[in-house]
């Protein structure tokens, strides 16, 4: 059985770092077999932004860009979350590399 079949049911058990690493890895190998699967991972990550570190945001958005998979909902949610006065993750907490990767993905 393939990852595409089994991972969605397990996503609630994944940490945001696990999801970030999965998307990042798929981006590195230019995974292009199933854009719907990738969008599902991105949507799940968007639903858990308050749990994310800066790296959990920078890596997957860079991966989406590498795979040429758009996810306007995730990008909008990230922009709204990072610029909110109530965010737990201000851009000031990002490293220069994380800022560059995130901006590049936008």
N, C-alpha and C positions, 0 to 999 in steps of 0.2 A: 504494500500500500504506500502511496506517496505522501510526502509532506503536505501537499495541498489539501489532501483529504483529512488528515488528522490534526493538523495544527490549529485550525479555527476553534475546535471544541476545547482545546487546552489553553487558549489565550488568557482566560481569567487566572490561570495558575502562573503565568509568566510575569516576571517583573518587567517594568518599563525598560530596564537595561537589556533584558532578554529580547524584547521586541525590537529595540533599537539595534542590537547586534544582529538579529535575524535579517532585518531590512538592509543593514549595512553590508552584511555578507552577500545577500542577493544582489546588491548593487555592484559589489566587487567582481562577481562572476557574470555580470550582465544578464541576470535571470530575466528571461523574456517569454517564458512559457505561459504565464497566466497573470495578466494585469489585474483581473478581478481579485485574485488572491492577494496581490500586493496592495491594492486599494483597501481590501478588508483589514489587513494588518495596519495600514495607515489610519483608518477610521477608528480602529480599536485604540491605537496609541493616542489619537486626538481625544478620546473619551477619558484618558488618564493623564492629561498634561500636568495636573497638580502633583503627580508623583514623579515627574521627570526631572532629571538633572540637565544641565546645559548640554552635555554630551549626548544624552538620550534624545535631544531635539536636533542637534547639529548633524549627527551621523545619519539618521534616517532620511532627513530632507535632502541631504547630499546624495544618498542612495537613490531616492526617487528621481532626482534630476539625472543621475547617471543612466537610470533605466528608461528615461523619457516617459515616466508615468506621472501624470498630473493628478494632484489631489487638492483642489482649491479649498475644500472644507478644512483639511488639516492645516494648510498654510494660513487661512484666515483665522482659525482657532489659535495657532501659535502667535500670530501677530497680535491678536486681541489679548491673549494671556500675558505675553511679555511686556506689553505696553500698559496694562491695567495698573492703576495705583495700588491695587490690592494683591498683586502677584507675589508669590513666594519665591520667584526666580527672576530677579531683575537682570537685565542685560549686563549690568556691571559685574555680575557673577560669572559671566562667560569669559573664557580665555580668548586671546586675540584670534587663535585658530578657529574656535567655535563660532565666533562672530563672523569671521570671513566665510566659513562654510555655510552658515545659515543665510547670510546675505547673498552668496553665490547661488544658492538654491532658489531664492525668491526671484 
